[in-house]
Amino acid sequence: MLDLGWSEILVIGVVALIVVGPKDLPKMLRTLGQYAGRAKGIARDFQRSMDDAARQADIEELKDVKKGLDDMRDAQHKMQRDLSQSFLDGPSKPAAKKSEAVSGDVKAKVEAAAVAEAAPKPAKPKAKPKAVKAADKGSVSGV
């Protein structure tokens, strides 16, 4: 960047006054100001177009990410439908078809849930008759 101090600006002003003359100096300064304004406008337009290009690249990248997320969501929905259908179908379906629809950890969880459902439930102990309960406590029943 140009680095001009006050002393350099003073020297440029004196030289311009001598070369151009006092009569044409204001016109020259106005023209220089207009050129500087146009240069700033061009630089601003260039910066704006660069920002738009960067934003457009980000939008394209975000579209790719969104497409990947949509694909993952669709796969998840398909897996859930397959799991629901396999539970509704019951054990009549071959195990090979179920394992194709279900992958890895989900398959193990489904199999564990099926084993837990198929396992017999432990029977609850039956309640003792009141007369037996009283005899257990040491009291004599009056029969």
Number of C-alpha atoms within 10 A of each C-alpha: 3 4 5 8 8 8 9 10 11 11 11 12 13 12 12 16 15 11 11 13 12 11 9 12 16 13 11 13 12 11 12 12 12 12 12 12 12 12 12 12 12 12 12 12 12 12 12 12 12 12 12 12 12 12 12 12 12 12 12 12 12 12 12 12 12 12 12 12 12 12 12 12 12 12 12 12 12 13 16 14 13 16 18 11 12 20 14 9 10 10 11 7 11 9 10 8 10 18 16 10 16 17 11 8 9 14 16 13 11 17 13 12 12 14 11 11 10 9 9 8 8 6 6 6 6 6 7 9 8 10 13 12 13 13 11 10 8 8 11 11 11 5 4
